[in-house]
Amino acid sequence: MKDVMIKIKGTQIYDKNKDFTEFTTQGKFEADDRCIKLYYEENEAIGAKGIKTELSLFDKRKMELIRKGEMAGMLTVEKGKRHSCLYNTPYGDFTVGVYGEEIEASVDDKGGKIYLSYTLDVNSGMLSRNIMEIEIKNLNS
């Protein structure tokens, strides 16, 4: 497992509005022929202090994001498929639909980039379109 610097840029598009989130954190990275894994802790800048996150990218087609802590949940983004995902918040639990539009990854031992585009819906009504751009830099090279 390698020590890495992880930069995450998120874009959320809803109605005619766009929200942007960006943060950088240290984490751990491991990869093999089938799966890329990132482990990191969310931070206060995005309102998720103390949330531990595990992001797994399988065959560059399916991403699973597991959060543990006060705002726990699992998000699955798979290109061309819709998944129902559970979110736990301090205000209660809810289920959202997640449809994977695009997944691109270019990652090696030195780091790389991951791009995800997906939509979120509640009760089959569109909530938002989301873009997540992740940059990974190996700290040991």
C-alpha positions in Angstrom: 0.0 0.0 0.0 1.4 3.4 -1.0 1.1 6.8 0.6 -0.6 9.2 -1.8 -1.9 12.8 -2.0 -5.5 12.7 -3.3 -7.1 15.7 -4.9 -10.9 15.5 -5.5 -12.9 17.9 -7.5 -16.7 17.5 -7.5 -19.3 19.2 -9.6 -23.0 19.0 -8.9 -25.4 20.3 -11.5 -29.1 20.7 -10.5 -31.8 22.8 -12.0 -29.8 25.6 -13.6 -27.2 25.7 -10.8 -23.7 24.3 -10.4 -21.9 23.7 -7.1 -18.2 22.9 -6.9 -16.3 21.2 -4.2 -12.6 20.6 -4.1 -10.3 19.2 -1.4 -6.9 17.6 -1.0 -6.0 14.9 1.5 -3.4 12.2 2.2 -4.4 8.6 1.9 -3.4 5.1 0.9 -3.5 3.6 -2.6 -3.2 0.0 -3.9 -3.8 -1.5 -7.3 -3.7 -4.7 -9.2 -4.8 -5.8 -12.6 -8.5 -5.8 -11.6 -9.0 -3.1 -8.9 -7.7 0.3 -7.8 -8.4 1.2 -4.1 -8.1 4.5 -2.3 -8.5 5.0 1.4 -8.8 8.5 2.8 -10.4 10.6 5.5 -12.8 13.3 4.4 -12.3 16.8 5.8 -14.0 19.8 7.3 -13.7 21.8 4.0 -16.6 19.7 2.6 -18.5 19.3 5.8 -17.5 15.7 6.4 -14.9 15.8 9.1 -14.0 12.3 10.4 -15.7 10.4 7.6 -13.5 7.5 6.5 -13.8 6.6 2.8 -12.8 3.6 0.7 -13.1 4.0 -3.0 -12.7 1.0 -5.2 -12.6 1.0 -9.0 -13.1 -2.4 -10.7 -12.0 -3.0 -14.3 -12.5 0.8 -15.0 -16.3 0.1 -15.3 -17.6 0.1 -11.8 -16.8 2.3 -8.8 -17.9 1.7 -5.2 -17.5 4.4 -2.6 -18.0 3.3 1.0 -18.2 6.0 3.8 -18.0 5.2 7.5 -18.9 7.6 10.2 -21.7 10.1 10.9 -22.7 10.2 7.3 -22.2 6.6 6.3 -23.3 5.0 3.0 -22.4 3.2 -0.1 -22.5 4.7 -3.6 -22.1 2.5 -6.7 -21.4 4.0 -10.1 -21.4 1.5 -13.0 -21.2 2.7 -16.6 -24.6 2.2 -18.3 -26.4 0.9 -15.2 -28.6 2.2 -12.4 -28.1 1.2 -8.8 -30.1 2.0 -5.6 -27.8 3.3 -2.9 -28.3 3.9 0.8 -27.2 7.1 2.5 -27.2 7.5 6.3 -27.2 11.1 7.6 -27.7 12.6 11.1 -31.3 13.5 9.9 -32.2 10.0 8.7 -31.6 7.4 6.0 -32.7 7.6 2.4 -32.2 5.7 -0.8 -31.0 7.4 -4.1 -30.8 6.0 -7.6 -27.4 6.3 -9.2 -26.9 6.0 -13.0 -23.3 5.8 -14.3 -22.7 7.8 -17.4 -18.9 7.7 -17.8 -15.9 6.2 -16.0 -12.4 6.8 -17.2 -9.2 5.9 -15.4 -5.5 6.3 -16.1 -3.6 5.0 -13.1 -0.2 3.4 -12.5 2.3 3.1 -9.7 3.1 6.8 -9.7 -0.6 7.8 -9.5 -3.0 9.0 -12.1 -6.5 10.3 -12.7 -10.0 9.0 -12.4 -13.1 10.7 -13.9 -16.7 9.8 -13.1 -19.9 11.2 -14.4 -23.3 10.0 -12.9 -26.8 11.2 -12.1 -28.7 10.9 -8.8 -32.4 10.5 -8.6 -35.0 10.2 -5.8 -38.3 8.5 -6.4 -37.3 8.3 -10.1 -37.1 12.2 -10.3 -33.7 13.6 -11.4 -31.9 15.2 -8.5 -28.5 16.1 -10.0 -25.8 15.3 -12.5 -22.4 14.8 -10.8 -18.8 14.8 -12.0 -16.0 13.6 -9.8 -12.4 14.1 -10.8 -9.7 12.4 -8.7 -6.0 13.0 -9.0 -3.6 10.6 -7.2 0.1 11.4 -6.6 2.4 8.9 -5.1 4.3 10.5 -2.1 7.1 7.9 -2.2 8.4 8.4 -5.7 
